[in-house]
């Protein structure tokens, strides 16, 4: 049902320069390393401590950023000391590249160290904080773990709801009813989910089927043309999971939560997502049930658990003396 891939091996320094070189103002310093090195993590490293000789926490797998602070230290510190520390830093084979920010001209000691280690040295006109923010966002999107799941993703009252179930159970029909009730579709049939910074899940549709929906008996429909541009979104967070389960005629409905006290979750890319099972029987309006479930989940997200409040109220009624402090005979 789920295919997971990690894009960390799909990006090289050459890809970074090709895709974002003009936007970020990136330029390769001639005579340094080649651009074939891979970028495997989205985090960025400022190697100030490493340049000063403290290598204990040096993260060599990250892109190394030399900003004004590191640049100023290299100017003031003894050249031999800086060169020796750079040689230790660049002894790691997994450093993707070194980028000098703020339009600063790379120091000769840095050039020489990159040339010896075969590490590409680049410059950018962006200031350090802006560049790190923009680069981290780009790398997080490109290197995020991805899951492709079979289902429908709909935004219900602003809450991203992933609807799954066996083939033919009525997922698309349920999504169609939600569209008619004013909610927004993100993806049908295949949902591409990425895990972003902060363990947030973001779902979208593959580009070749974006904004299309398959309905049994009708075929392929264009949601944007039928319901308007306000009925679609390119992406949404995945904050709730609903599984539709077909119940055969005459079979008793058992095993479903009747109180709402159960906190059921599923794991998508190691991120827990609240999950709900809904039995599909003739006459049930699943769209209305999903609307109510989405509203209830929003209350839970805000810290108000209706079922728990109701249960606590019942327990107080059943045990009226519970929690009361007995009066003692203390000194007057």
N, C-alpha and C positions, 0 to 999 in steps of 0.2 A: 504493500500500500504506500510505502514511503521510500523515496530515494534521497539519500543525503550525499552531498558533495561539499568539499571544502575547497574554496578557490585559491588557497594560499600559494599553490604552485603555478598559478596561471598568470602571475604578474611579475614583470621584470622592470629594471630601471629604464630600459628602452621604452617599454609600454607607458611608464609614467611620463617620460619626456614627450612621447608621441601624443598622448591623450591630454595632458595638462601643461605641456611645456610653454605654450603661448600664454595661457591663462595665468600661470604662476610666474611667468618671466624666468623660466629655467634656462640656463646655458651651461654646457659642458666645458670644463677647463681642458684645453688641449694637452695631450701628453700624459694624461692620467689613465685610470683603468677603463675597461670596456663596459658597455651598458648591458651585458648579458646576465648580470647578477640578479638573483631572484629576491623579491620582497615577500616575506612570509607573515609578517604581523603588522597590524595597523597602528601600534603604539610608536611614539617617536622618542628619541633619547637626546638629551643635552649633556655632553660628556665633560662638563666642567671639572668634576672631581677626578675623572680618569686622566685628564690632561695634567692635573696637579699631582698625579702619581697614585691616587687611591683607586685601585682596580677592583676592590672587593665586590661592588654592586654594579659593575659595568655590564650593560645589556648590549652585547655585540650584534644580536640578531635584528636590532632596530635600525632605522635610518638615523644617522648621526647629524645633529644640527649644531653648527657653530654660529652663535649669535654674538651680539656686542660684548657680552660678559666674557665668553670664552676667548673672543678675539683680543680683548684688552689684556687678559691674563697672558696670552701668548706673546704679546708685545713687551710686557714687563718682565716676565720670567726669563731666566737664562736659556739661550737658544738650545744648548746641548741637553738641558734637562727636559725641555718641551719635546725635542726630537726623540729622546729616549722613551718618554712616556707615550708619544704617538706610535712609536714602533711596537710597544707592548700592546697598545690598543688594537692596532691594525694587524696584529699577528693572528687574529681570529679570521677564519675564512668565510664566515657567514655575514659579514658586514655588507649590506646592500650598496650603500653609497654615503658620501659626506656632502652636506649642503651648507654653504655659507650664505646667511641671510642678510637682509638690509642693504643690498647692493655693495657690500664691502668687497674689496679686492683681496682674494685669497693670499695669505702670507706664504712666502717661499718655503718655510719650514713645513707647512701643511701640504703644499704642492709636492714637495720632495717625498714626504712620508706616504702620500697616496700613490705616487708614481712607483715607489719601491714595492708597495703591497699590491699594486694592480687594482686599487679601489677607485671607482669613478668619483671625481670631484666636480660638483655643480655649484652654481651661484643662482640667487634669486633676488629680485628687486623688492620683494615683500618684506615687511618687518617681521621679526621672529614670531610674535604671538599670533598675528594674522595668518602667517604661513603654516604654523603648526596646526591651528584650528581647521583651516581649509584642507590641508593635506590629510589630517586624521579623518575627517569626514569622508573624503574620497576613498582612502584606503579601507575604512570600515565598510563602505558599501561594496567595494570590489572583493574584499577578502572574507566577507561574512560567510558563516556556515549556511548552507541552503538546504531546504527540504521541499520536495515536490509531493503534494498530497492530493488525493482524489476527493473533491468536495466542492462546496460553494462558499464563497466569502461575501458576506453582506454586512453593511454598516446599519445597525438598528439603533435608533436614538443616539447615534454617535459612538456606539460600542461595536467593535469588530467581532462578528459572530461567524465562526467556521462551522458549516453544516455538513455532516458526513452521514453515511449510511450505505447499505447495500445498493447495488445497481437496480434501478427501477422502483426504489422505495418512495420517490417523490421529492428529491432534493431541489431540482430545478423548478418544479411546480410550486413548492413552498417559497422559493426565492422570488418567483414571478408574482405571487400573491403579496409578498413583502414590498416588491417594487410598486405594485398598484396602491399600496397603502402609504406610499411616499418615502420609503427607505431607499438605500443606495447600494447598487451592486458593484463589487470589485472584481470578482473572478467566478467563472463557472467551469465545472468539470476538473480543471487542474489549477491548483493554487500554489504559487511559488512563495515560500516563506523564508525570510532571512532573519537571523538573530543579530540584532544591532547592539551597540554599546549600551550597557545598563541592563542587559538581558531582556531587551524588548523584542517582540516578534512583529515583523512587518510583512504583510501578505500582499501579493499583486498577481496579476494574470500574465502568463507568457504572452509576448507581443503578438504572435500569430493568431491568437484567439481572443485578444483583448476586446471587451465590450460585446462579445457574442455569447449567445446562450443556446443550448440544444434542449428542445422540449419534445418529448415523445408525442408523435402524432402531428406536430407542427413542423419539426425540423429545426434548422438554424434560424435564429432571429437576431436582429441588430437592436440591442437594448437602447443605444443612444438615439437612433432614428425613431423608435417607437415611443419611448418615454421621455425623451429630451435629454439635453446635456447635463441637467441637474440630477439625473438618475444614476450616474456613473462616477466612480473615483478610480484614479490610477493605482492607489495603494491605501492600505489601512492597517492599523495595529490589530493583532489577533489577541483578543482579550477574553473570549469565551468560546467553548466548544459544545456543540449540540449533536448528538448521534440519534438519528431516526431509525427505529427498529420496527420492522413489520411484524404484526401479530396476526397469525392465521385465524380464520373465522372459527369461532367456537372455543378457541384456546383461552383459558383464564389469564388475565394480565397479572403477573406476579413478579416480584423481585424489584419493583420500582419504588423509589423514595416517595413516601406519602406525607412526610412531615417537613422536609426541607432542612433537617438537621445534619444530613450527611454532606461533607465537603469532599466531593469527588473531583479528582484532577487527572489530566493526562499530561504526558511529557512530550513536548515538541522541541527538538534541538536542546534537550536538557533544561528547558524552561517549563515550569508547571503552569498549566492553563486550567481554570475552572471548567468542569465538564458536566453535562446533563444528558440523561437518556430519556427520549420521548417515544412512547409506543404509538405506532401509526395504525389507527383503526378507522373504519368508515364513519364519516360525520364529524371527526375532530378537525377543528380549525387550527392547524399547526402554526400558521403565521401569527395568529393572536397569542398562542402559547409562547412562541419565541419572543414576541414583543414584551410580554409580561416577564419572561425570564430575563431579558436584557435589562429591563427597568429594575428588577430585583437585584441583579448582579451589580448594577450601578450603586444601589443602596449599600450593598456589601462592601464595595470598593471605598465607600465613604465612611465605613465603620458601623453601619447599622444593619444588624443581622436579625431580620424579622422573626424567623423561626426560633432563634435563641431567646429573643425577648419574650415571645409568646410562651415558650417552655418555662422560662424563669418565672413568669407570672403565674402559670399553673402550679408550679412547685410551691410558690408562696401561699397560694390558696389551699393547697393540700396540706401544708405544714405551717399553719398560722403562727405557731410558737417559735418556729425556727428563726434564729438570728436575733431574738430578743435577749437583752441582758437581764439576768435575774437580779432582783434587788437583794442586797446584802443587809446585814445588821451592823453596819460600821459604827464607829464612835460618833456620838452627837457633839 
